[in-house]
Structure formats: C-alpha cells, structure tokens
Amino acid sequence: MLNNASQFYESWPAEMGAMKAAAPEIAKSFGPFFQALMKPGALTVREKELIALGIGVALRCEPCIYSHVEKCLKAGATSEQVMEVAGVAVMMQGGPAYTYAPVVARAVGHLTGAPATA
C-alpha cells in the first residue's frame, strides 16, 4: 500500500506520463473510453465517480481509490458521501475492503484538509 496521499498525488502525474510515453497506445485507447463513459448521462458524473470509487475499494486498487476520491470531490460529492461509499464497498466485499477504507479517509483528508467523517 502507498499509505501516503501526498506522495500519491505528487508522483502519480509523472508516473502516468512515463507510462503514456512508453506505451502511447494504452492512453490513446483508454482515454476516449473513459471520457465517453464518465460523462453525464442517465447518471451524473458524481454518481458515476462514486460507483467507480466503490469498485476501486472493493478491488483494493489504491490508484483507483486516490483518483476517484479526487474526482468524486471535484464532481460535488461530500466527504460524508465518499466515506459512505467506502462503507458500502466494505459491506459488499468484507474484510479485504475494510482494510482499504483508511486509504479513502487519507485521500479525503489530503484533498479537503479535514479528516473524513461518515
């Protein structure tokens, strides 16, 4: 686990940039797919980001968690909504997801400057 929100948010853009330079076809393929599916539709962007976060927690994907917490907050989700999504993922996935709920709290705290509350 990264266990450090500041480190993730500082290093992730450069890491993704290096991957895109090394394998540009991945970004050329994934970027439009992501953008097409994550735009407003029957669900709002906020709702889609909250779903993506829940899946990221359930799959124990730290980059997904950090990325989607940020996108959730930018799309208007509250810290309480973000933490509630983490709780639903824990309920659905059990103990393995429970161990990743603190990652969500660290990301919320880093991005909002306040501890996450549920």
ZAMARGU-4260 file (C-alpha; in steps of 0.2 Angstrom, whole numbers, plus 5000, padded with zeros to 4 digits):
<rodrens>
0) 5000/5000/5000 | 5006/5018/4997 | 4999/5024/5013 | 5003/5041/5009 | 4991/5053/5000
5) 5003/5067/4997 | 5016/5055/4989 | 5002/5048/4978 | 4996/5065/4972 | 5014/5071/4969
10) 5020/5056/4960 | 5005/5050/4950 | 5005/5063/4936 | 5023/5059/4932 | 5021/5040/4933
15) 5006/5041/4921 | 5016/5052/4910 | 5030/5040/4909 | 5018/5026/4905 | 5010/5036/4891
20) 5027/5040/4884 | 5032/5021/4885 | 5015/5014/4878 | 5005/5028/4870 | 4993/5016/4863
25) 4986/5012/4880 | 4982/5030/4884 | 4975/5033/4866 | 4963/5018/4869 | 4959/5021/4887
30) 4957/5040/4887 | 4942/5041/4875 | 4934/5025/4883 | 4934/5033/4900 | 4929/5050/4894
35) 4914/5043/4884 | 4908/5033/4899 | 4911/5045/4913 | 4901/5060/4905 | 4884/5064/4911
40) 4870/5053/4905 | 4856/5044/4915 | 4869/5045/4929 | 4878/5061/4934 | 4896/5062/4934
45) 4896/5062/4953 | 4886/5046/4954 | 4897/5038/4941 | 4913/5043/4951 | 4905/5037/4967
50) 4902/5020/4959 | 4920/5020/4952 | 4926/5023/4970 | 4916/5009/4977 | 4923/4997/4964
55) 4941/5003/4967 | 4939/5000/4986 | 4931/4983/4983 | 4945/4978/4971 | 4958/4986/4983
60) 4966/4997/4969 | 4975/5011/4978 | 4977/5022/4962 | 4959/5020/4958 | 4954/5025/4976
65) 4965/5040/4976 | 4960/5045/4958 | 4941/5043/4961 | 4941/5051/4978 | 4948/5067/4970
70) 4936/5065/4955 | 4921/5062/4967 | 4925/5078/4977 | 4928/5088/4961 | 4911/5082/4955
75) 4902/5089/4970 | 4902/5074/4982 | 4904/5077/5000 | 4917/5069/5011 | 4902/5060/5020
80) 4896/5053/5004 | 4913/5047/4999 | 4916/5038/5016 | 4898/5031/5014 | 4903/5023/4998
85) 4918/5016/5006 | 4907/5008/5019 | 4895/5001/5006 | 4911/4993/4997 | 4916/4986/5014
90) 4899/4978/5017 | 4899/4970/4999 | 4917/4965/5000 | 4920/4962/5018 | 4937/4962/5027
95) 4949/4965/5012 | 4939/4981/5008 | 4939/4986/5026 | 4957/4987/5026 | 4957/5000/5012
100) 4944/5012/5020 | 4958/5021/5028 | 4965/5024/5011 | 4949/5033/5006 | 4950/5043/5023
105) 4968/5048/5019 | 4963/5054/5002 | 4948/5064/5008 | 4959/5072/5022 | 4973/5076/5009
110) 4961/5084/4997 | 4950/5093/5009 | 4962/5097/5023 | 4950/5090/5035 | 4948/5072/5042
115) 4934/5062/5034 | 4918/5058/5043 | 4905/5046/5039
</rodrens>
